[in-house]
Structures are given as C-alpha cells and as structure tokens.
Amino acid sequence: MASNLENSIHRGSDLFYDFFCFICQENDESTEAEFYCEKCSRFYCSKCVEHHNFLFKKHAILGKKDISKWPEINEGEPLEKCQEHKKEKLTGFCEDHSQLICHACHIHSHQKCSQVVLIAEKVKNLHQKGDFKHLSTTFDTQLQQLIRKKDDFEENIKYLEKSYKKNLEEINALRKTINASLDQLEKDTKKELDTFLATIKTSIQTDIEHCNTSIKNITILKEDWLRKKDKTEALSLMTYRKCLDQSLKEEAVLQEMTTKNERTLTFYPDTTIQPKLSSLSGLGKILSAVKQSQSSKRTTKNTLTTRNNPKASSQSDIVNQTAPGSKVKKCNPESSSSRQYSPRNHSSQVSDPVSSSSHQLIQGLEPDAVSMPDSIIKVKNSEKYSVKIERDLSNCIITGICDTASGELLILDKANNCVKLLDQTYRVVAYCELPSEPWSMSSIDSSLVAVAVAKMQIHFIRLTNSQLIKDRTLTLEHTFFGIAYHQGNLYITDDEGLYHYTVDGRLVRQMYKDASYGIDTACAVSADGDRIYMAYKSIWYSKQLVKLVTLSRDGTVISLLTDPALTTTQYIYIIPGLHVTDSGQVLVCVDFSNVIIQVDRDGRQRLAEVVTARDGVTNPRSVYYSKRTSSLIVGMFNNNDIIVFKAQ
C-alpha cells in the first residue's frame, strides 16, 4: 500500500505540460513532448523519438524550434484532466505535496494530508495576495534583465574580438622587435667576422709581399755571384760575403714565418640563447580577466559570507562531509649579495590584487598542468633508501620533498635542521644547515626552494653545481608552518589561518581563519593556481581530526573535508602532510594514520588510499609525486629511510 501511495504521489507530482509524449501516455507516464511528427500526427519525447526515427526514417520531425508549426491543442480539456485518473477532472490542490489532484487522488493518496483546498479557492487566494500580479511583474523584470544580459554578452564578444586584434598586434610587434634584435646581433657578429678576416688577410698579404721581395733579392744575388765567382778572387769573396749576409737575413725571415701557426676563423655560438628559447612556452602569458558586475556581487554576497564562515558550518562539515656512508658536501655560506628582507611596515599598504580591482585573473594552464586531476595514482614495487648522514644526531623526520630540473631530489630533515640533496640514485651528496627546525619547503623554480623555519624566517636555498647555497632570508612578523608558492605568490599557514604574501614578503591578506587550529598546518597550491589547499588539526568533542579546506584563487571556501583515515580518538600529536601533483592530484597524510589518501580536485571526497601500512608506510610526514621518474616518494617521522614507490 505504501509503495502504491508513493508511486501515486510521484506520478501526481509531475509537471503539467502543454504537450505530452504519446508513447509515454500509453504506458501511464507523463513526459513532456519535444518533437512532433506530421505524418503520424503524434508527439514524442526525446527518448521515444529515437525509436520512431528508427522505424520511420522518411518522416519529417519538428522540434521545439518549429513549435509554431505544431497543431494547436485544446488548452482546457487535456490540462484539467488528472494524469493518474484519466477520466477525473482536477479539482483540488494539496499544499503538503504542492500538487494538483482530483477527487480520486484525494481519497486514495491525500486523505492524511493536512492542507487540501479547492483549486478555485487557491486561485482566489493567489489573486487576493497579488501573487499572480507579482509573478507577472517578476517575469517582466527577468525578461528585461535577460535582454540586457544578452546585449552585454554580445557587446562583450565584440570587445573580446577587438582586444584579440590588439593583443595580436602586440604579439606581432614583439616578434618584430625580437627579430630586429636578432638581426642586429647577426649583423654585429658578421661585422666582427669581417673585421677578423680583413685583419688576418692583411697580415698574410704582408707576409706574401715579404716573400716576394726576398725571392727577388735572392735571385738577383745568386745570378750576380754566379757571374763574378770565376773572375778575381777578391770580387768572388766580396760577392760571397754579400750573398751570405742576405742568406742569413732570409733565414731569420723564414724562421719567423715557420713559427707562425696556420690562421683560422672559428665561430663559437652563445650557448645560452637556444636553451633559453627552447625553455619558453611562448612570447608571454595570456590572461583572461573576469569582471564581476555590481549586481552579481549583491546577489552572491550572502552566499559567500556563509561559505567563508567555518564556525557556521563546522558541525555539519563533520557530520555530513566525512567520506567512507658517503662523503657529503656541506652547503656554501650565504653569498655577499644575499639580502635579508622584512615585511614590517608594509602589510597595511599592500592591496589584494584580486579583490581591489574586482577582477579575477585566470592564468592559462601550462602544458604539464593540463591533465586529469582526479585520476587515481596507483603504485607497484617500492624501494627504501637511507637518508641519514654522519653528522645527524637524531633519527630523521622528513617534512618536505621536491625535485629539481637536473633530476636530483631535495628533502627537508626537521630533526637534524637541514636540507639534504639526493642524487638520482637517492644517495645524499650535499646538505645545508638551518638555524632552527624547518617545518616545510616549497619549490620556487627549477633550482631554488623556500624553507619555512621556526624562527619566523623563510630561507631561500639555491642548487648550483650540485651544491646547496643560501640565497637570501625573509623575516615575517608571525610564526608559520606551511608554505606553498605559485607565480610570485607565497601562501603561508600559522596557528591562526592561511595568509597570502608576495614573494618579497609583503602581506596581501589573510585568506582563511579557524579558531580550532592546532599548531601544525600544511598548505599546497595547484599548478594552475585555481585551488589552494590547507590541512590542519582540529578538535571535535573527544576526537582529534585533520580538516582539509579547499579554497579558490580569490579565497572562497569550496569545501571542508574530514575523513576517518585522518581522525583519531587518541590524545597524540597530529602533524599533517599535503601535496598537489603537477597534474592536480591531491594527496593527504597524517603521521598517526599510516596511510596516504587521494582526494578529488575540489576536496569534497576521498578517491582512494594510495599507500598504507601494508606497503611499509609508518607515520608519514610528507609525500611527493615526481613526474620525471613517475615515482611516489614518502618521508616519515623518526625514520631514516624514504620509500620510493614506482607508479603503474
């Protein structure tokens, strides 16, 4: 009986359409017709029309764009008939189910409903309250708004085409400038080559003239000596002495000529030009600015306020969003050009580059970033590698991992206050000492990393010729734990929230705040910069749990996730780890759980357990996916080994 009642209510709650599918009506279903066949004189829905077209390929089908050609219907009779009880006329309206019903519906399905009124009374009431008039006015207003929006969109297309042409002209102008510079470089290089050629040819030509003069002198003297040698002895001796002197001079000239090496011209191209051009992805970046209108801001204001208020949704989040022996080189000291930056007296003067201009900059994705962020990472075999070195006084705690363009790996050892450089065989080949405990690390470019240390400092360390060199130090006004970098922006977490800084240490704004923080937090940013992630400890009744919050580029909260794998009832010290791959896959770990999970791009649900204790993972503190080697690398708490999993 309950099932029949449910089906009756379900069918009765269908919308009343102007045209119903003939086939569906034959099967006691109410489906809106979207097509009409003139030869069959019947209406069909999108599903039934496929069967019709298969049987009658030559019949002309009219879609809704040709609805003016459809036959007129008797507006009163079909619409006023009950779709459940075909012969009954609709007479009442059930307020509880918000549906039109007939007398039979009332008896069989709506007797227990608290509010069932006659249609005439309902219509009269709507008229008295002015609902019909209000709806008409609303339609008129929405119609005008839609017309204005359409006009705005059409104008926007024109503006886009105009800006496209302007950008194209700028690209062509830049290319001409680059071509002119290259032409000038070519011209200068050829001019230098011509100068060298002329100089060397002049020198050689001088030697040729010396040879010709010497040949002439020797020939004349030899002929004179042969002519006079048989005459008088005195004349013969004088000629001999004269020829001998000339011979000695020519011998010296020949000796000088033989010591001169053969002269050649060799061109050595500048080796920095071609690699630099090859490394570029284009002549510049293409940015798309999305301007938010004032009306849109007013419409979304309340929504954004609610989504950015974690206190208002904390309870529902937890209840509803939970998803089932080598020689090692020490780093060089800081170079003389190193500088120490401090953001003091600057934070109040820096405006938000997104909010203050009412523009949101959406950067075009790099080729490596275009992938499937929710594709599951699967691993097969694994190997362990020791990263402990002779100077270490404690077992390692690996809190950060990243790789370099040349194929080495950088790891952050919190227990021994240093950054370690591993070669491609995962052997420690160099290290750099830090003044206090390092909490996290983020790659700035292919050879530079930023390390967050406990003394409110960020140390920039550069890899040069397989050595780690301190580049510069940045001092902030508060402690921090997590650090992530993306295109000139630093994202930093402390025990109060997530902050947005510029790379030179100027505070832009605080992006997120939650009073239930623990002292350890982690953050990461996607390769395209559209998603910012933060993991932090929170306490809920008797549970300690790690929350993963996902924000958009402008700081809007997209989701707040907890997971059983990241929750414990034990009172222990919780330290989360977080990593986003180049393809956008999000990996989360926490040291008590012995598991690394992957969540979707928006941080709404767990996708998979990537590795667990069965794979040898114990107390994971950091995780990193290397695209270069297709490997998942795990660093652990109080463990001298890292585990390298080969991806399938």
C-alpha positions in Angstrom: 0.0 0.0 0.0 2.8 2.4 0.9 4.5 1.6 -2.4 1.3 2.4 -4.4 0.9 5.6 -2.4 4.4 6.6 -3.1 4.1 5.9 -6.9 0.8 7.7 -7.0 2.3 10.8 -5.3 5.3 10.6 -7.6 3.2 10.5 -10.7 0.8 13.1 -9.4 3.7 15.5 -8.8 4.8 15.5 -12.4 4.6 18.8 -14.1 1.6 19.6 -16.4 3.0 20.1 -19.9 1.4 21.7 -22.9 2.3 18.6 -25.0 2.7 15.0 -23.7 4.6 12.2 -25.3 2.0 9.8 -26.9 4.1 6.6 -26.3 4.7 7.5 -22.6 1.0 8.3 -22.1 0.2 4.8 -23.4 2.4 3.5 -20.6 0.8 5.6 -17.9 3.7 8.0 -17.8 3.7 11.8 -18.1 6.6 13.0 -20.2 6.9 16.3 -22.0 6.9 16.1 -25.7 9.8 17.7 -27.5 9.1 16.5 -31.1 6.0 16.3 -33.4 5.6 14.0 -36.5 3.3 15.5 -39.1 2.7 12.1 -40.8 2.0 10.3 -37.6 0.2 13.3 -36.0 1.8 12.4 -32.7 4.0 13.9 -30.1 7.2 12.3 -28.9 9.8 12.8 -26.1 13.5 12.8 -26.8 13.7 9.1 -25.9 10.7 7.8 -27.8 11.6 9.8 -30.9 14.7 7.7 -31.4 12.5 4.6 -31.8 10.2 6.5 -34.1 13.1 7.7 -36.3 14.5 4.1 -36.5 11.2 2.8 -37.8 10.2 5.8 -40.0 13.3 7.3 -41.4 11.5 9.4 -44.0 9.0 11.1 -41.6 9.5 14.8 -41.1 10.2 15.6 -37.4 9.5 19.1 -36.0 11.4 20.1 -32.9 10.6 22.8 -30.4 12.2 25.5 -32.6 9.4 24.8 -35.0 6.7 24.7 -32.3 4.7 27.2 -34.2 4.0 24.5 -36.8 2.7 22.1 -34.2 -1.1 21.6 -34.1 -3.0 23.7 -31.6 -4.3 22.0 -28.5 -7.5 22.4 -26.5 -5.9 24.2 -23.6 -8.7 23.5 -21.2 -9.6 19.8 -21.5 -6.3 17.9 -21.5 -4.6 20.0 -18.9 -7.5 19.8 -16.5 -7.6 16.0 -16.6 -5.8 14.0 -13.9 -2.8 12.1 -15.3 -3.3 9.3 -12.8 -7.0 9.0 -13.1 -7.7 9.8 -16.8 -11.4 10.4 -16.5 -11.3 12.6 -13.4 -11.0 16.4 -13.5 -8.5 18.2 -11.4 -10.4 19.9 -8.6 -8.1 20.3 -5.6 -4.6 21.4 -4.6 -2.5 19.6 -1.9 -0.4 22.1 0.0 1.6 19.3 1.7 2.8 17.9 -1.7 2.4 21.1 -3.7 0.5 19.3 -6.5 -2.9 19.4 -8.3 -5.2 16.4 -7.5 -8.5 15.0 -8.5 -11.3 13.6 -6.3 -9.8 10.1 -6.6 -6.3 11.3 -5.7 -7.7 12.9 -2.6 -9.4 9.7 -1.5 -6.6 7.3 -2.3 -3.4 9.3 -1.7 -4.0 12.5 0.2 -6.6 11.8 2.9 -3.9 12.2 5.6 -2.6 15.5 4.1 -3.2 18.5 6.4 -4.0 21.0 3.8 -6.1 20.2 0.7 -8.0 23.1 -0.8 -10.2 23.6 -3.9 -8.4 24.9 -6.9 -10.9 27.8 -7.1 -10.1 28.8 -3.5 -6.4 28.6 -4.2 -6.6 30.8 -7.3 -8.8 33.3 -5.4 -6.3 33.4 -2.6 -3.4 33.9 -5.0 -5.3 36.8 -6.6 -6.1 38.4 -3.3 -2.4 38.2 -2.2 -1.3 39.7 -5.5 0.8 36.6 -6.3 -0.3 36.5 -10.0 0.5 40.2 -10.4 3.8 39.8 -8.6 4.7 36.8 -10.8 3.9 38.8 -14.0 6.0 41.7 -12.8 8.8 39.3 -11.9 8.7 37.8 -15.4 8.8 41.2 -16.9 11.8 42.2 -14.8 13.6 39.0 -15.6 12.8 39.4 -19.3 14.4 42.8 -19.3 17.4 41.6 -17.3 17.9 38.7 -19.8 17.6 41.1 -22.7 20.2 43.4 -21.1 22.4 40.4 -20.3 22.2 39.2 -23.9 23.1 42.6 -25.2 26.0 42.8 -22.7 27.3 39.4 -23.9 27.1 40.4 -27.5 29.0 43.6 -26.7 31.5 41.5 -24.7 32.1 39.4 -27.8 32.8 42.5 -29.8 35.1 43.8 -27.1 36.8 40.4 -27.0 37.4 40.4 -30.7 38.7 43.9 -30.5 41.1 43.0 -27.6 42.1 39.9 -29.5 43.2 42.0 -32.5 45.0 44.4 -30.2 46.8 41.5 -28.5 47.6 40.0 -31.8 49.2 43.3 -32.9 51.2 43.4 -29.7 52.4 39.9 -30.3 53.4 40.7 -33.9 55.1 43.9 -32.7 57.0 42.0 -30.1 58.0 39.4 -32.7 59.3 42.2 -34.9 61.2 43.7 -32.1 62.8 40.3 -31.3 63.5 39.8 -35.0 65.1 43.2 -35.2 67.3 42.4 -32.1 68.3 39.1 -33.6 69.0 40.8 -37.0 71.2 43.3 -35.2 73.0 40.5 -33.3 73.6 38.7 -36.6 74.8 41.9 -38.2 77.2 42.7 -35.4 78.5 39.1 -35.4 79.1 39.2 -39.1 80.7 42.6 -38.9 83.1 41.2 -36.3 83.8 38.2 -38.5 84.5 40.5 -41.5 86.9 42.6 -39.3 88.8 39.5 -38.2 89.0 38.3 -41.8 90.3 41.6 -43.1 92.9 41.9 -40.4 94.2 38.4 -40.9 94.2 38.7 -44.6 96.2 42.0 -44.3 98.8 40.3 -42.1 99.1 37.3 -44.5 99.3 39.7 -47.5 102.2 41.5 -45.8 104.0 38.1 -45.4 103.4 37.4 -49.1 105.0 40.7 -50.0 108.0 39.9 -47.8 108.3 36.6 -49.6 108.2 38.2 -53.0 110.8 40.8 -52.0 113.1 38.1 -50.6 112.7 35.9 -53.7 113.6 38.8 -55.9 116.7 39.7 -53.8 118.0 36.1 -53.6 117.5 35.6 -57.3 119.5 38.8 -58.2 122.3 38.0 -55.7 122.6 34.4 -56.9 122.9 35.5 -60.5 125.5 38.1 -59.6 127.5 35.6 -57.6 127.5 33.1 -60.4 128.6 35.7 -62.9 131.5 37.0 -60.7 132.8 34.0 -58.9 135.3 32.9 -61.6 136.8 36.3 -62.1 139.1 37.7 -59.5 139.4 36.2 -56.0 138.7 39.5 -54.3 135.5 40.1 -56.3 134.4 36.5 -55.8 134.9 36.8 -52.0 133.1 40.1 -51.8 130.1 38.6 -53.7 130.2 35.6 -51.4 130.1 37.7 -48.3 127.2 39.7 -49.7 125.2 36.6 -50.6 126.0 35.1 -47.1 124.7 38.2 -45.4 121.5 38.1 -47.4 121.1 34.4 -46.8 121.3 34.9 -43.0 118.6 37.6 -43.2 116.3 35.4 -45.2 116.9 32.5 -42.8 115.7 34.7 -40.0 112.6 35.7 -42.0 111.9 32.1 -42.8 112.3 31.1 -39.2 109.8 33.8 -38.2 107.4 32.6 -40.8 107.6 29.0 -39.8 106.8 29.8 -36.1 103.5 31.4 -37.1 100.7 28.9 -36.8 98.2 28.5 -39.6 95.5 31.1 -39.0 91.8 30.1 -39.0 88.4 31.6 -38.1 86.1 29.6 -35.7 82.6 30.6 -34.6 81.6 29.7 -31.1 77.8 30.3 -30.7 76.4 31.7 -27.5 75.2 28.5 -25.7 72.6 30.4 -23.6 70.4 31.6 -26.4 68.9 28.4 -27.8 68.3 26.7 -24.4 66.5 29.8 -23.2 64.3 30.0 -26.3 63.6 26.3 -26.0 62.5 26.6 -22.4 59.9 29.3 -23.2 56.3 28.2 -23.7 55.5 31.4 -25.7 56.3 35.0 -26.1 54.3 35.8 -23.0 51.3 34.7 -20.9 47.7 35.0 -21.9 45.4 36.1 -19.1 41.6 36.2 -19.0 40.0 38.8 -16.8 36.5 38.0 -15.5 34.9 41.2 -14.2 32.2 40.7 -11.6 29.3 43.1 -12.0 27.9 45.0 -9.1 24.5 43.2 -9.3 26.3 39.9 -9.2 28.2 40.9 -6.1 24.9 41.8 -4.4 23.3 38.5 -5.4 26.2 36.4 -4.1 27.1 38.4 -1.0 25.2 36.3 1.5 26.3 33.0 -0.1 30.0 34.0 0.0 29.6 35.1 3.6 28.2 31.8 4.6 30.8 29.8 2.7 33.6 31.7 4.3 32.3 31.2 7.9 33.8 27.9 9.1 32.1 28.3 12.5 28.7 28.4 11.0 29.2 25.1 9.2 31.7 23.2 11.4 29.2 20.8 12.8 27.6 19.9 9.5 31.0 19.5 8.0 31.9 16.8 10.5 28.6 15.1 10.3 27.8 15.3 6.6 31.1 15.7 4.8 33.0 12.7 6.2 33.9 10.3 3.4 34.0 6.5 3.9 78.3 6.1 4.4 79.1 8.5 1.6 81.0 11.8 1.6 78.6 14.7 1.8 79.2 18.3 0.8 78.1 21.0 3.2 76.3 24.0 1.8 78.3 27.2 1.0 77.6 30.1 3.3 75.4 32.9 2.3 76.8 34.9 -0.6 77.9 38.5 -0.2 74.9 39.6 -2.4 72.4 37.9 -0.1 69.8 40.2 1.5 67.5 39.9 4.4 64.0 41.0 3.7 61.5 42.2 6.3 57.8 42.9 5.6 57.4 45.3 8.5 55.5 48.5 7.9 54.4 47.2 4.6 51.4 44.9 5.3 48.8 47.7 5.6 50.0 49.3 2.3 49.5 46.3 0.1 46.2 45.7 -1.6 44.7 42.4 -2.7 45.5 42.1 -6.5 42.3 40.2 -6.9 39.7 41.9 -4.7 40.8 45.5 -5.1 40.4 45.5 -8.8 37.2 43.5 -8.9 39.0 41.2 -11.4 39.9 37.6 -11.1 43.0 36.7 -13.1 42.8 33.2 -14.6 46.1 32.2 -16.0 46.3 29.8 -18.9 47.4 26.4 -17.9 51.0 25.3 -18.6 51.1 22.2 -20.8 52.2 20.0 -17.9 49.2 21.2 -15.8 46.6 20.0 -18.3 45.7 16.6 -17.2 43.1 14.6 -15.2 43.4 15.8 -11.6 41.0 13.0 -10.3 42.8 10.1 -12.0 43.9 7.7 -9.3 47.6 7.2 -8.6 48.4 3.5 -8.4 51.8 2.1 -7.3 53.5 -1.2 -7.7 57.0 -2.1 -6.4 58.9 0.1 -3.9 62.4 0.6 -2.6 63.7 2.1 0.7 66.7 4.4 0.7 68.5 5.7 3.8 68.9 9.5 4.0 70.8 9.5 7.4 74.3 11.0 7.2 77.3 11.0 9.6 76.5 14.5 11.1 72.9 13.6 12.0 72.4 13.4 15.8 68.8 12.2 15.6 66.6 9.9 13.5 65.3 11.7 10.5 61.9 13.5 10.3 61.3 14.2 6.6 58.8 17.2 6.5 59.3 18.2 2.8 60.3 16.8 -0.6 60.7 18.2 -4.0 62.8 17.5 -7.1 65.0 19.7 -9.4 65.2 20.2 -13.1 68.5 18.3 -13.2 67.0 15.2 -11.6 68.2 15.5 -8.0 65.9 15.3 -5.0 65.7 17.8 -2.1 64.4 16.6 1.3 63.8 18.6 4.5 65.1 16.9 7.7 63.3 18.6 10.6 65.0 16.5 13.3 68.5 17.5 12.1 67.8 21.0 11.0 69.0 20.7 7.4 68.1 20.4 3.7 69.6 17.4 2.0 70.4 16.9 -1.7 70.0 13.4 -3.1 71.3 12.4 -6.5 69.4 10.3 -9.0 70.2 7.1 -7.1 68.8 8.7 -3.9 72.2 9.0 -2.2 72.8 12.1 -0.1 75.5 14.1 -1.8 75.2 17.5 -0.1 73.4 19.2 2.8 72.7 22.7 4.1 72.4 23.5 7.8 69.5 25.6 9.0 69.4 27.8 12.2 66.4 26.0 13.7 63.7 23.4 13.0 62.4 23.5 9.4 58.7 22.9 9.0 58.0 22.8 5.3 59.5 23.5 1.9 58.3 24.7 -1.5 59.9 24.9 -4.9 60.3 28.4 -6.3 61.9 27.5 -9.6 64.0 24.6 -11.0 66.9 25.4 -8.8 65.5 27.5 -5.9 63.5 26.4 -2.8 61.9 28.3 0.1 62.2 26.7 3.5 60.0 27.8 6.5 61.9 27.6 9.7 60.8 28.0 13.3 62.3 31.5 13.9 59.7 33.3 11.7 62.1 33.1 8.7 62.0 31.8 5.2 65.4 30.7 3.9 65.8 30.6 0.1 68.3 27.9 -0.9 69.7 27.5 -4.4 71.1 24.4 -6.1 74.3 25.3 -8.0 76.7 22.8 -9.4 75.5 20.1 -7.0 75.9 22.4 -4.0 73.3 24.0 -1.8 73.9 27.7 -1.4 71.9 30.0 0.9 70.5 32.7 -1.4 68.6 35.1 1.0 66.5 35.2 4.1 63.0 36.6 4.6 61.7 37.5 8.0 58.0 37.7 8.8 56.1 39.1 11.9 54.5 35.8 12.9 55.3 32.1 13.2 54.3 29.8 10.4 54.4 26.2 9.5 53.2 25.5 6.0 54.5 27.2 2.8 53.5 27.0 -0.9 54.5 29.1 -3.9 52.8 29.9 -7.2 53.9 32.5 -9.7 55.2 35.2 -7.4 52.7 34.4 -4.6 53.6 32.8 -1.3 50.8 31.0 0.7 51.7 30.6 4.4 49.9 29.0 7.3 50.3 29.5 11.0 48.2 28.6 14.1 45.5 31.2 13.1 45.0 30.8 9.4 46.2 31.0 5.8 48.0 34.1 4.5 48.7 35.4 1.1 52.1 37.1 0.7 54.1 38.4 -2.2 57.4 36.6 -2.8 59.3 39.6 -1.3 57.4 39.3 1.9 54.6 41.9 1.6 51.3 40.8 3.2 48.4 40.8 0.8 45.7 39.5 3.1 44.6 36.7 5.4 42.6 34.2 3.3 41.2 31.9 5.9 40.8 31.6 9.7 39.6 28.9 12.0 39.8 29.2 15.8 40.0 25.4 16.3 43.5 25.2 14.8 46.3 23.0 16.1 49.8 24.3 15.9 50.8 22.2 12.9 49.4 23.1 9.5 50.3 22.3 5.8 49.3 24.0 2.6 49.7 23.4 -1.2 48.5 25.0 -4.4 47.6 23.5 -7.7 49.8 24.0 -10.8 47.2 26.3 -12.4 46.8 28.3 -9.2 43.0 27.9 -9.1 42.9 25.7 -6.0 44.6 26.4 -2.7 44.6 23.6 -0.1 45.3 23.7 3.6 45.3 20.8 6.1 45.2 21.4 9.9 44.4 19.8 13.2 41.0 20.4 14.8 39.3 19.0 17.9 35.7 17.9 17.9 34.4 16.6 21.2 36.7 13.6 22.0 38.1 13.4 18.6 41.3 14.8 17.0 40.9 15.2 13.3 42.6 16.7 10.3 40.5 19.1 8.2 41.2 19.7 4.6 39.9 23.0 3.4 39.9 23.8 -0.4 39.8 27.5 -1.5 39.5 29.1 -4.9 42.1 31.7 -6.0 40.1 34.5 -4.5 39.8 32.8 -1.1 36.2 31.4 -1.5 35.8 28.2 0.5 34.9 25.4 -1.9 34.8 22.6 0.6 35.8 21.4 4.1 36.6 17.7 4.4 37.3 15.3 7.2 38.0 11.6 6.7 38.1 8.6 9.1 41.7 7.9 8.0 42.6 11.4 9.3 40.7 11.1 12.6 41.7 9.6 16.0 40.3 9.4 19.5 43.8 9.1 20.9 45.4 12.1 22.5 48.5 12.3 20.4 50.4 14.9 18.5 49.0 15.3 15.0 51.1 16.5 12.1 49.5 16.6 8.6 51.2 16.4 5.2 49.9 17.7 1.9 51.0 17.6 -1.8 49.4 18.5 -5.1 51.0 16.9 -8.2 51.7 18.7 -11.5 48.5 17.1 -12.8 46.4 18.4 -9.9 46.0 15.2 -7.9 45.7 16.0 -4.2 47.5 13.7 -1.6 47.0 14.0 2.2 48.7 12.2 5.0 49.0 12.4 8.8 51.7 10.7 10.9 49.4 8.6 13.1 47.4 7.0 10.4 50.0 5.1 8.3 48.0 5.9 5.2 48.2 8.4 2.3 44.9 9.2 0.7 44.0 10.9 -2.5 41.0 13.3 -2.7 39.3 14.9 -5.6 40.3 18.3 -7.0 37.7 20.2 -5.1 38.5 18.4 -1.8 35.0 17.1 -1.4 35.6 13.3 -1.1 38.3 10.7 -0.8 39.1 8.9 -4.0 41.5 6.2 -2.9 44.0 5.0 -0.3 47.2 5.2 -2.4 49.6 3.5 0.1 49.1 2.1 3.6 50.9 0.3 6.4 50.8 -2.8 4.2 53.1 -1.1 1.8 55.6 -0.3 4.6 54.4 3.2 5.4 54.6 4.2 9.0 53.9 7.7 10.4 54.1 9.5 7.1 55.1 13.2 7.4 55.5 14.1 3.7 54.6 12.8 0.3 55.7 13.9 -3.2 55.0 12.7 -6.7 57.8 13.0 -9.2 56.5 13.3 -12.7 60.1 13.0 -14.1 60.6 9.5 -12.6 56.9 8.5 -12.2 57.5 7.8 -8.6 55.7 8.5 -5.3 58.1 9.4 -2.5 57.2 9.2 1.1 59.1 10.7 4.1 58.3 9.5 7.6 58.5 10.5 11.2 61.5 9.2 13.2 62.6 7.1 10.3 66.0 7.3 8.4 64.5 5.8 5.2 62.4 7.3 2.5 60.2 4.9 0.4 60.1 5.3 -3.3 57.0 3.7 -5.0 57.1 3.2 -8.7 53.8 4.3 -10.3 51.9 1.9 -12.6 
